[in-house]
Amino acid sequence: MDILQQISASLSETGIPDLTISSISLDELDLIRDMNRLLFNEDRIINSFDRKDLVLLIARFEGMPAGFKVGYRENRFVFYSAKGGVLPDFRRRGIARFLMYAMMDRARELGYSRFAFDTFPNLHPGMTVLAVTEGFRLIKSDYNTAYREYRLRFEKKLQIA
Ligand SMILES: CC(C)(COP(=O)(O)OP(=O)(O)OC[C@H]1O[C@@H](n2cnc3c(N)ncnc32)[C@H](O)[C@@H]1OP(=O)(O)O)[C@@H](O)C(=O)NCCC(=O)NCCS
C-alpha cells in the first residue's frame, strides 16, 4: 500500500469516510484547472510545472472533486506547498487539513525535513487559522506588491516517523 492509499484508508477511520485523496499526473491537470478557476478566478495555477518533486493532489468527496493542493521542492530541505483550496460546498469538513497531511506525508517520504507555504491572511483567513492550529511557525511577513496584500510564510518541521 503506498502512502496515499494508506492516507485514504486511514481517513475512513477518522470520520470522513467519503473522502479520498489521490495523487494525479500532469495529464490530469484539467481537474485542478477547473477548481483553480472557481476558487481563485484565474487561469494560472502556478507559474511553472517544471519543478523537481512536483506533487499534485486531488481530494474527492463522495467521488466529486472537492479540492486540490500543488507543491514542489523549494530547496534540498524545504518542500513548498504552492497552491490549493477546497470548493465552497465542501468546506469545514476537514478536507484542507487532510490535503495538508497528505502532502506533508509525501514530502517526508521524499526526504524533506521542512514544509512551508505562503498565504494572504486578509484574502484567505482560513489557511492562517489552519497553520496556527496545526503548529506551524510564522517565519516571515511582507507586503506583496502584485497582490497589494500582506503575505505570511508558515513553516513546520517534518517529524521522521
Ligand atoms: C482555506 C480553505 C483551504 C479551508 O478549507 P476547508 O476544507 O474548509 O478547511 P478544513 O475544514 O480542513 O479546516 C480545518 C481548520 O482550519 C480552520 N479554518 C478553515 N477555514 C476557516 C475559516 N474560513 N475561518 C476560520 N478558520 C478556518 C479551522 O480551524 C478548521 O477547523 P474547524 O473546522 O474544526 O474549526 C478553504 O476555505 C479555501 O479553499 N479557501 C479559499 C482558497 C484558499 O484560501 N486557499 C489557500 C490559499 S494559501
The ligand as an SDF file (V2000), in Angstrom:
LIG
                    3D

 48 50  0  0  0  0  0  0  0  0999 V2000
   -8.8750   27.8450    3.4760 C   0  0  0  0  0  0  0  0  0  0  0  0
   -9.5230   26.5770    2.9220 C   0  0  0  0  0  0  0  0  0  0  0  0
   -8.4870   25.8180    2.0920 C   0  0  0  0  0  0  0  0  0  0  0  0
  -10.0000   25.7160    4.0890 C   0  0  0  0  0  0  0  0  0  0  0  0
  -10.5740   24.5230    3.5580 O   0  0  0  0  0  0  0  0  0  0  0  0
  -11.5100   23.5780    4.4440 P   0  0  0  0  0  0  0  0  0  0  0  0
  -11.5260   22.2380    3.8410 O   0  0  0  0  0  0  0  0  0  0  0  0
  -12.8050   24.2550    4.6950 O   0  0  0  0  0  0  0  0  0  0  0  0
  -10.6830   23.5520    5.8140 O   0  0  0  0  0  0  0  0  0  0  0  0
  -10.8230   22.4390    6.9600 P   0  0  0  0  0  0  0  0  0  0  0  0
  -12.2380   22.0050    7.0770 O   0  0  0  0  0  0  0  0  0  0  0  0
   -9.7800   21.4070    6.7610 O   0  0  0  0  0  0  0  0  0  0  0  0
  -10.4750   23.3310    8.2220 O   0  0  0  0  0  0  0  0  0  0  0  0
   -9.5560   22.9100    9.1920 C   0  0  0  0  0  0  0  0  0  0  0  0
   -9.4230   24.0240   10.2290 C   0  0  0  0  0  0  0  0  0  0  0  0
   -8.9060   25.2080    9.6150 O   0  0  0  0  0  0  0  0  0  0  0  0
   -9.5470   26.3670   10.2070 C   0  0  0  0  0  0  0  0  0  0  0  0
  -10.3700   27.0400    9.1870 N   0  0  0  0  0  0  0  0  0  0  0  0
  -10.6650   26.5920    7.9410 C   0  0  0  0  0  0  0  0  0  0  0  0
  -11.4020   27.5180    7.2850 N   0  0  0  0  0  0  0  0  0  0  0  0
  -11.5720   28.5540    8.1320 C   0  0  0  0  0  0  0  0  0  0  0  0
  -12.2040   29.8250    8.0180 C   0  0  0  0  0  0  0  0  0  0  0  0
  -12.8320   30.2030    6.8930 N   0  0  0  0  0  0  0  0  0  0  0  0
  -12.1500   30.6570    9.0790 N   0  0  0  0  0  0  0  0  0  0  0  0
  -11.5100   30.2950   10.2070 C   0  0  0  0  0  0  0  0  0  0  0  0
  -10.8900   29.1080   10.3790 N   0  0  0  0  0  0  0  0  0  0  0  0
  -10.9120   28.2540    9.3550 C   0  0  0  0  0  0  0  0  0  0  0  0
  -10.3880   25.8370   11.3510 C   0  0  0  0  0  0  0  0  0  0  0  0
   -9.5610   25.7780   12.4960 O   0  0  0  0  0  0  0  0  0  0  0  0
  -10.7380   24.4390   10.8460 C   0  0  0  0  0  0  0  0  0  0  0  0
  -11.0820   23.5560   11.8730 O   0  0  0  0  0  0  0  0  0  0  0  0
  -12.6140   23.5070   12.3980 P   0  0  0  0  0  0  0  0  0  0  0  0
  -13.4940   23.4120   11.1880 O   0  0  0  0  0  0  0  0  0  0  0  0
  -12.6170   22.2750   13.2490 O   0  0  0  0  0  0  0  0  0  0  0  0
  -12.8420   24.7790   13.1650 O   0  0  0  0  0  0  0  0  0  0  0  0
  -10.7630   26.9490    2.0500 C   0  0  0  0  0  0  0  0  0  0  0  0
  -11.6200   27.8010    2.7870 O   0  0  0  0  0  0  0  0  0  0  0  0
  -10.4010   27.6380    0.7470 C   0  0  0  0  0  0  0  0  0  0  0  0
  -10.1270   26.9750   -0.2300 O   0  0  0  0  0  0  0  0  0  0  0  0
  -10.3980   28.9670    0.7430 N   0  0  0  0  0  0  0  0  0  0  0  0
  -10.1400   29.7520   -0.4650 C   0  0  0  0  0  0  0  0  0  0  0  0
   -8.7930   29.4870   -1.0640 C   0  0  0  0  0  0  0  0  0  0  0  0
   -7.6550   29.4550   -0.0610 C   0  0  0  0  0  0  0  0  0  0  0  0
   -7.7000   30.0750    0.9860 O   0  0  0  0  0  0  0  0  0  0  0  0
   -6.6090   28.7280   -0.4050 N   0  0  0  0  0  0  0  0  0  0  0  0
   -5.4130   28.6880    0.3840 C   0  0  0  0  0  0  0  0  0  0  0  0
   -4.5230   29.8260   -0.0260 C   0  0  0  0  0  0  0  0  0  0  0  0
   -3.0000   29.7830    0.9090 S   0  0  0  0  0  0  0  0  0  0  0  0
  1  2  1  0
  2  3  1  0
  2  4  1  0
  2 36  1  0
  4  5  1  0
  5  6  1  0
  6  7  2  0
  6  8  1  0
  6  9  1  0
  9 10  1  0
 10 11  2  0
 10 12  1  0
 10 13  1  0
 13 14  1  0
 14 15  1  0
 15 16  1  0
 15 30  1  0
 16 17  1  0
 17 18  1  0
 17 28  1  0
 18 19  1  0
 18 27  1  0
 19 20  2  0
 20 21  1  0
 21 22  1  0
 21 27  2  0
 22 23  1  0
 22 24  2  0
 24 25  1  0
 25 26  2  0
 26 27  1  0
 28 29  1  0
 28 30  1  0
 30 31  1  0
 31 32  1  0
 32 33  2  0
 32 34  1  0
 32 35  1  0
 36 37  1  0
 36 38  1  0
 38 39  2  0
 38 40  1  0
 40 41  1  0
 41 42  1  0
 42 43  1  0
 43 44  2  0
 43 45  1  0
 45 46  1  0
 46 47  1  0
 47 48  1  0
M  END
$$$$
